[in-house]
Amino acid sequence: MHLNRYMKIYFMNKNDLWKVTPLKSCILAILEKRGGVILESDLENPLKDMYGDFSDSELNKALMTLENQGLIHVGWISKTKRRIQAMTKDMHFLAVGED
């Protein structure tokens, strides 16, 4: 993915700012910069700088979509910490019930 690093792109409407770069693309760009692995808590600040404000539900939806597309894997490392990892060609994760 060749996304201009940390570049905010906006179209101006009369009263609103519309974001052109999707949250999912921003997550993938930050993962690429960090070597493919990041904790969710370490993702939030660079994501706010790059994308702007977002809710927890928007982040969860974007992470779930990326995981369903096979682009990332999200795993719990404790009760409150999640590890987000970019998938490579040699990585395979089984869905629930497939092991």
Secondary structure, 3 states (H helix, E strand, C coil): CCCCCCCCCEEECCCCEEECCCHHHHHHHHHHHCCCEEEHHHHHHHHHHHHCCCCHHHHHHHHHHHHHCCCEEEEECCCCCEEEEECCCCCCCCCCCCC
